[in-house]
Amino acid sequence: MQALKAKLESWKHRPITRRSALFALGYSLVISTTLLSCTSSPNNTQQQASPISNTASTSSGNTTKKVVRIVRSKQLTALAVLEQKGILEKRLEPLGYKVEWPEFAAGPQQLEALNAGGLDIASTAESPPVFSQAAGTPLVYLAANASDGKSVSLLVPTNSNVKSVKDLKGKKIASQKASIGHYLIVKALEKEGLKLNDIEPVYLPPPDANVAFSQGRVDAWFIWEPFVTRNVQNKVGRVLIDGGNLRDTNNFYSTTRKFYQENPEVIKVFLEELQKAQVWAKNNPKEISQLLAKTTQLDPPTLEIMHTKYDFKLVPITEQVINKQQEVADMWYSLKLIPKKVNVRDGFLTPEQYAEITPKEVLAQN
């Protein structure tokens, strides 16, 4: 375990190349699994990522069904509603598909699996797709979600003397590399006139960062729900700031170019049902809280309060969305954290193609 930690530390100072970016994303999965086997905490409830499978179909009797693998959400999201209600399975069964819900620690691990053929539809923030495109993944942005900025927070230990982001200068701040937490660290520092090299970034997947934070080995942690509320409830951490006034980007659902080309009807059905789940989730805070209490490991009253942190809204992919995503890519390149300039438009579809798969209610927002 010590050797793995040393390896992780060395990555922070190593120049990034395209080859090493790919290797680092894959290796992070190995490190996450190994560290989880070496450490434990009552507050660490994230499961290990599902193993990558190249199985494209399954046989039941004389019927062979194709498999569509959609990332599992353990947050208060419409995607989690889809899985818990089994809605998508019912819609896709007549088309000859079954649905699997593999679980991953965070967005970068999802997109590594997407590129390796172990996942078909991912759900991430703005930064993982940029890093994935920089590594050569033939990514397609399928849909955009509202920012949900308030659901991501910068935690400090409950007894910490830190009162503001400025007080974190020179201190260790944990995040999943290439995640929304990583992005918001940069934004929070910029707002205070600081840069990324003014702090000591500690890049760990959420389960490992959770352990490090609870053991006092980092001074702060930028992370999403339900990790935030669990740590606050357990009096391990307190919220210094949230991403509500910092976040200026979207979440995205993405796939590979190959899956998009070969499964347009599946994608259309998925987005139709996702949109319905978004509307239901927004309008039924009590019901979604009861439905997802087991998934999030939080009680329904707490989830009802958390409900206000989420927008539950798909938004159309417009020029403004694409241009903002390009700004994100340019920022990571300027920080030398991706190996080459990325043209994010390579991953976006044409307006005509989006019109074919995007629910009418979402397009009407234009």
C-alpha positions as CSV (number, residue, x, y, z in Angstrom):
1,M,0.0,0.0,0.0
2,Q,2.8,2.4,0.8
3,A,4.3,1.8,-2.6
4,L,1.0,2.7,-4.3
5,K,0.7,5.9,-2.2
6,A,4.3,6.8,-3.3
7,K,3.4,6.2,-6.9
8,L,0.3,8.4,-6.5
9,E,2.4,11.2,-5.0
10,S,4.9,11.0,-7.9
11,W,2.2,11.5,-10.5
12,K,1.5,15.0,-9.1
13,H,4.8,16.3,-10.3
14,R,5.2,14.3,-13.5
15,P,4.7,16.0,-16.9
16,I,1.5,14.8,-18.6
17,T,1.7,13.1,-22.0
18,R,-1.1,11.5,-24.0
19,R,0.2,8.1,-23.2
20,S,0.6,8.8,-19.5
21,A,-2.9,10.4,-19.3
22,L,-4.4,7.2,-20.6
23,F,-2.3,5.1,-18.2
24,A,-3.1,7.3,-15.2
25,L,-6.8,7.0,-15.7
26,G,-6.7,3.3,-15.9
27,Y,-4.2,2.9,-13.1
28,S,-6.4,5.0,-10.8
29,L,-8.9,2.2,-10.9
30,V,-6.3,-0.2,-9.6
31,I,-5.1,2.1,-6.9
32,S,-8.7,2.8,-5.7
33,T,-9.5,-0.8,-5.4
34,T,-6.2,-1.7,-3.6
35,L,-6.4,1.2,-1.2
36,L,-10.0,0.3,-0.4
37,S,-8.8,-3.2,0.6
38,C,-6.2,-1.7,2.9
39,T,-8.3,1.0,4.7
40,S,-11.8,1.3,6.1
41,S,-13.9,3.9,7.8
42,P,-17.5,4.0,9.1
43,N,-18.1,7.0,6.9
44,N,-16.8,5.3,3.7
45,T,-19.8,3.8,2.0
46,Q,-18.8,4.0,-1.7
47,Q,-18.7,0.6,-3.3
48,Q,-15.9,-0.5,-5.5
49,A,-16.3,0.0,-9.3
50,S,-17.9,-2.8,-11.2
51,P,-15.4,-4.8,-13.3
52,I,-15.2,-3.9,-16.9
53,S,-16.9,-6.4,-19.2
54,N,-16.7,-6.6,-22.9
55,T,-20.0,-8.6,-23.1
56,A,-22.2,-7.0,-25.7
57,S,-25.1,-9.4,-25.5
58,T,-26.7,-12.1,-23.3
59,S,-28.7,-15.2,-24.1
60,S,-32.0,-16.1,-22.5
61,G,-33.4,-19.4,-23.9
62,N,-33.4,-18.9,-27.6
63,T,-33.4,-15.1,-27.4
64,T,-30.2,-13.1,-27.5
65,K,-30.5,-9.6,-26.0
66,K,-28.1,-6.8,-26.5
67,V,-26.8,-5.1,-23.3
68,V,-26.7,-1.4,-22.7
69,R,-24.6,-0.4,-19.7
70,I,-25.6,2.9,-18.0
71,V,-23.6,4.2,-15.1
72,R,-25.2,3.8,-11.7
73,S,-25.9,7.0,-9.8
74,K,-25.9,6.9,-6.0
75,Q,-26.9,10.5,-5.7
76,L,-30.2,12.3,-5.6
77,T,-30.7,12.3,-9.3
78,A,-33.2,11.4,-12.1
79,L,-30.7,8.8,-13.3
80,A,-31.0,7.0,-9.9
81,V,-34.8,7.2,-10.3
82,L,-34.6,5.5,-13.6
83,E,-32.7,2.5,-12.2
84,Q,-34.8,2.2,-9.0
85,K,-38.1,2.3,-10.9
86,G,-37.0,-0.1,-13.6
87,I,-38.6,2.2,-16.2
88,L,-35.9,1.9,-18.8
89,E,-35.8,-1.8,-18.8
90,K,-39.5,-1.9,-19.7
91,R,-39.1,0.5,-22.6
92,L,-36.0,-1.2,-24.0
93,E,-37.1,-4.9,-23.7
94,P,-39.3,-4.8,-26.8
95,L,-36.3,-3.5,-28.7
96,G,-34.2,-6.5,-27.6
97,Y,-32.1,-4.8,-25.0
98,K,-31.4,-5.4,-21.3
99,V,-30.0,-2.8,-19.0
100,E,-27.0,-3.1,-16.6
101,W,-25.9,-0.4,-14.1
102,P,-22.2,-0.7,-13.4
103,E,-20.8,1.5,-10.7
104,F,-17.7,3.7,-10.8
105,A,-16.0,5.9,-8.2
106,A,-16.2,9.1,-10.3
107,G,-16.4,10.6,-13.8
108,P,-12.8,9.9,-15.0
109,Q,-13.2,6.2,-14.2
110,Q,-16.4,6.1,-16.1
111,L,-14.9,7.5,-19.2
112,E,-11.9,5.2,-19.0
113,A,-14.4,2.3,-19.0
114,L,-16.4,4.0,-21.8
115,N,-13.2,4.0,-23.9
116,A,-12.4,0.4,-22.9
117,G,-15.8,-0.9,-23.8
118,G,-17.1,-1.5,-20.3
119,L,-19.7,1.3,-20.2
120,D,-22.1,2.7,-22.8
121,I,-23.6,5.8,-21.3
122,A,-21.7,8.0,-18.7
123,S,-22.9,10.8,-16.5
124,T,-20.2,13.3,-15.5
125,A,-19.4,17.0,-14.9
126,E,-17.6,19.2,-17.5
127,S,-14.0,18.2,-16.9
128,P,-13.9,14.4,-17.4
129,P,-15.0,14.6,-21.1
130,V,-12.2,17.1,-21.8
131,F,-9.5,14.9,-20.3
132,S,-11.0,11.9,-22.1
133,Q,-11.0,13.8,-25.5
134,A,-7.4,14.8,-24.8
135,A,-6.5,11.1,-24.3
136,G,-8.1,10.3,-27.7
137,T,-11.4,8.8,-26.7
138,P,-14.0,9.2,-29.6
139,L,-16.5,10.8,-27.2
140,V,-20.0,12.0,-28.0
141,Y,-21.8,14.5,-25.8
142,L,-25.4,13.2,-25.8
143,A,-27.2,15.7,-23.5
144,A,-26.5,18.4,-21.0
145,N,-27.9,18.8,-17.5
146,A,-28.2,21.9,-15.3
147,S,-25.2,22.6,-13.2
148,D,-26.4,21.4,-9.7
149,G,-23.6,23.6,-8.3
150,K,-24.9,23.6,-4.8
151,S,-24.6,19.8,-4.6
152,V,-20.8,20.2,-4.6
153,S,-19.0,21.6,-1.6
154,L,-15.6,22.4,-0.2
155,L,-15.3,20.6,3.2
156,V,-12.9,21.3,6.0
157,P,-12.6,19.4,9.3
158,T,-15.2,20.4,11.9
159,N,-12.5,21.7,14.2
160,S,-10.4,23.4,11.5
161,N,-9.3,27.0,11.9
162,V,-9.9,27.7,8.2
163,K,-12.4,30.5,7.8
164,S,-12.1,31.2,4.1
165,V,-10.5,29.8,0.9
166,K,-7.6,32.2,1.4
167,D,-6.7,30.4,4.6
168,L,-6.1,27.2,2.5
169,K,-3.0,28.7,0.9
170,G,-0.1,26.2,1.2
171,K,-2.5,23.5,2.5
172,K,-3.5,20.1,1.2
173,I,-6.8,20.0,-0.7
174,A,-8.2,16.7,-2.0
175,S,-10.2,16.1,-5.1
176,Q,-10.7,13.5,-7.8
177,K,-8.4,14.6,-10.6
178,A,-10.2,15.9,-13.6
179,S,-13.5,16.1,-11.7
180,I,-16.0,18.9,-10.9
181,G,-14.2,19.1,-7.5
182,H,-10.9,19.7,-9.2
183,Y,-12.5,22.3,-11.5
184,L,-14.1,24.2,-8.6
185,I,-10.9,24.2,-6.7
186,V,-9.4,26.2,-9.5
187,K,-12.4,28.5,-9.7
188,A,-12.5,29.1,-5.9
189,L,-8.8,29.9,-5.8
190,E,-9.1,32.3,-8.8
191,K,-11.9,34.2,-7.0
192,E,-9.5,34.8,-4.2
193,G,-6.6,35.8,-6.4
194,L,-4.8,32.5,-5.9
195,K,-3.6,29.8,-8.3
196,L,-3.5,26.0,-8.2
197,N,0.2,26.0,-7.3
198,D,-0.6,28.1,-4.2
199,I,-2.1,24.9,-2.6
200,E,-1.0,21.3,-2.5
201,P,-3.4,19.3,-4.6
202,V,-4.0,15.7,-3.4
203,Y,-5.6,13.7,-6.2
204,L,-7.7,10.8,-4.8
205,P,-10.8,8.9,-5.9
206,P,-13.8,9.8,-3.6
207,P,-13.6,6.6,-1.4
208,D,-9.9,7.1,-0.7
209,A,-10.3,10.9,-0.2
210,N,-13.1,10.2,2.2
211,V,-10.7,8.1,4.3
212,A,-7.9,10.7,4.1
213,F,-10.3,13.5,5.1
214,S,-11.7,11.6,8.1
215,Q,-8.2,10.7,9.3
216,G,-7.0,14.4,9.0
217,R,-4.5,13.7,6.3
218,V,-5.8,16.5,4.1
219,D,-6.9,20.0,5.1
220,A,-9.9,20.3,2.8
221,W,-11.9,18.3,0.2
222,F,-14.0,19.4,-2.7
223,I,-16.6,16.7,-3.2
224,W,-20.3,16.2,-4.2
225,E,-23.3,14.8,-2.4
226,P,-24.0,12.5,-0.6
227,F,-20.4,12.6,0.7
228,V,-21.0,16.2,1.9
229,T,-24.1,15.6,4.0
230,R,-22.7,12.3,5.5
231,N,-19.6,14.0,6.7
232,V,-21.5,17.0,8.1
233,Q,-24.0,14.6,9.9
234,N,-21.2,12.6,11.3
235,K,-19.5,15.8,12.5
236,V,-16.4,15.0,10.6
237,G,-16.5,18.0,8.3
238,R,-18.3,21.3,7.7
239,V,-19.0,23.2,4.5
240,L,-16.7,26.1,3.8
241,I,-18.3,27.0,0.5
242,D,-20.5,25.3,-2.0
243,G,-20.4,25.5,-5.8
244,G,-23.6,27.5,-6.2
245,N,-21.9,30.8,-6.9
246,L,-18.8,29.2,-8.5
247,R,-20.1,26.8,-11.1
248,D,-20.6,28.1,-14.6
249,T,-20.7,24.8,-16.5
250,N,-23.0,21.8,-17.2
251,N,-23.1,18.1,-16.4
252,F,-23.1,15.8,-19.4
253,Y,-24.4,12.4,-20.5
254,S,-21.9,11.0,-23.0
255,T,-21.1,7.9,-25.0
256,T,-18.8,6.7,-27.7
257,R,-19.2,7.6,-31.4
258,K,-19.6,3.9,-32.2
259,F,-22.4,3.4,-29.7
260,Y,-24.2,6.5,-30.9
261,Q,-24.0,5.4,-34.5
262,E,-25.2,1.8,-33.8
263,N,-27.9,2.5,-31.1
264,P,-29.8,5.7,-32.0
265,E,-33.1,4.3,-30.9
266,V,-31.7,3.3,-27.5
267,I,-30.3,6.7,-26.9
268,K,-33.6,8.4,-27.9
269,V,-35.6,6.2,-25.5
270,F,-33.0,6.8,-22.7
271,L,-33.3,10.6,-23.1
272,E,-37.1,10.5,-23.3
273,E,-37.3,8.5,-20.0
274,L,-34.6,10.6,-18.4
275,Q,-36.5,13.8,-19.1
276,K,-39.7,12.3,-17.6
277,A,-37.7,11.2,-14.5
278,Q,-36.3,14.8,-14.2
279,V,-39.8,16.3,-14.2
280,W,-41.0,13.7,-11.7
281,A,-38.0,14.2,-9.4
282,K,-38.4,17.9,-9.4
283,N,-42.1,17.8,-8.6
284,N,-42.0,15.1,-6.0
285,P,-39.4,15.8,-3.4
286,K,-40.9,13.6,-0.7
287,E,-41.4,10.6,-3.1
288,I,-37.9,10.8,-4.5
289,S,-36.4,11.1,-1.0
290,Q,-38.2,7.9,0.0
291,L,-37.3,6.1,-3.2
292,L,-33.5,6.9,-2.9
293,A,-33.0,6.7,0.9
294,K,-31.4,3.3,0.6
295,T,-29.3,4.3,-2.4
296,T,-27.9,7.4,-0.8
297,Q,-27.8,6.0,2.7
298,L,-29.5,9.1,4.1
299,D,-32.9,9.4,5.7
300,P,-35.8,10.8,3.7
301,P,-36.2,14.1,5.7
302,T,-32.5,14.9,5.1
303,L,-32.9,14.1,1.4
304,E,-35.9,16.4,1.2
305,I,-33.6,19.2,2.4
306,M,-30.9,18.2,-0.1
307,H,-33.6,18.3,-2.9
308,T,-33.2,22.1,-3.1
309,K,-29.5,21.6,-4.1
310,Y,-30.5,20.0,-7.4
311,D,-32.0,21.6,-10.5
312,F,-33.5,18.3,-12.1
313,K,-33.3,19.8,-15.6
314,L,-32.0,18.7,-18.9
315,V,-31.0,21.7,-21.1
316,P,-30.5,21.9,-24.8
317,I,-27.0,21.8,-26.2
318,T,-26.5,25.2,-27.6
319,E,-23.5,27.3,-28.9
320,Q,-23.2,28.8,-25.5
321,V,-22.9,25.3,-23.9
322,I,-20.2,24.3,-26.5
323,N,-18.3,27.5,-26.1
324,K,-18.2,27.2,-22.3
325,Q,-17.0,23.6,-22.6
326,Q,-14.2,24.9,-24.9
327,E,-13.2,27.4,-22.2
328,V,-12.9,24.5,-19.8
329,A,-10.7,22.6,-22.2
330,D,-8.5,25.7,-22.8
331,M,-8.2,26.2,-19.0
332,W,-6.9,22.7,-18.4
333,Y,-4.5,23.0,-21.3
334,S,-3.2,26.3,-19.9
335,L,-2.5,24.6,-16.6
336,K,-0.6,21.9,-18.4
337,L,-2.9,19.2,-17.0
338,I,-3.9,17.8,-20.5
339,P,-1.2,17.0,-23.1
340,K,-2.7,18.9,-26.1
341,K,-5.2,21.5,-27.1
342,V,-8.7,20.0,-27.4
343,N,-11.3,21.0,-29.9
344,V,-14.4,20.0,-27.9
345,R,-16.6,20.3,-31.1
346,D,-15.2,17.0,-32.2
347,G,-17.4,15.4,-29.6
348,F,-20.6,17.4,-30.2
349,L,-23.3,16.5,-32.7
350,T,-25.0,18.8,-35.3
351,P,-28.2,20.6,-34.4
352,E,-30.0,18.2,-36.7
353,Q,-28.6,15.2,-35.0
354,Y,-29.5,16.5,-31.6
355,A,-33.1,17.2,-32.8
356,E,-33.4,13.5,-33.6
357,I,-32.6,12.3,-30.1
358,T,-33.4,15.2,-27.7
359,P,-36.9,15.3,-26.1
360,K,-39.1,18.0,-27.6
361,E,-39.6,19.6,-24.2
362,V,-35.9,20.1,-23.9
363,L,-35.5,21.5,-27.4
364,A,-38.4,24.0,-26.7
365,Q,-36.2,25.7,-24.1
366,N,-34.2,27.3,-26.9
